[in-house]
Amino acid sequence: MKRSKTDFNSTADHRHQAFVQMQNTCPLCNSQLTIRVESYLEDYTLREEATCPKCQVLARVKDHKMH
């Protein structure tokens, strides 16, 4: 069965929404995460820290290199 372009966009949109939901909610209590970003200009890096204000859990720490 051939999928239409609209079906593909709808599927991609649902996957994108699920990804955003997963990245912005606490894995333990499902609360909205607080995301803090800090810049380290000396080595062109951004640090992202996501914490849950409800259960005080550090959910994610990622370093992103700027190009």
N, C-alpha and C positions, 0 to 999 in steps of 0.2 A: 504494500500500500504506500502510495506516494504522499508525503506530508507537504502541506502548503507552507508558504513562507510565514503566514500568520500563525500557524501552529508552532513553528520553530521559534518565533519571537515570543510567543506565549510561554513556551517551555523554558526558554532562556530567562525570561522575566521572573518566572516562579523560582528557578534555581538561584537567580541573583537575590531575590527577596529572602530566600531561605538562608543564603550565605550571610547577608547583612544581619538578619535576625540572630544567627548563631554567633557572629562576631561581637554583637552589642549586648548580649544577655549573659548573666552569670550561669555557669554550668551547674551550680549547686542549687540555687534558689530561684533562678529565672528572672531576677531583677535586672533593671537597666544598669549597665556598667558605666563607671566614670572613667573616661579616657584622658590621660595626660600625655602631652608630647613635649619633649625637651630636645633642644638643638645643641649639637656639639660641632661648632663650626671649624674647629681646628683639624678634625679628621672627616668633615663632611658627612656626619651621621645624625640621624634623628632617632631618638629612643621613644617608643610608645609603651606606656604602661596602662593596663586596664585593671581597675579594682572594683570590687563590689562594695557599695556603701552599706548594704544591709548585713552581709556576713563578714565583711572586712577581709576578703580573700583577694590576693593578687592573682588575677585570672590569666594575665598575659603580659609578657615583656618581650618586645621585639626591637631590634636595631635595624634601621633602614639606611643603606648607603645612598647618598645623593650623587648623581652623576653630573 
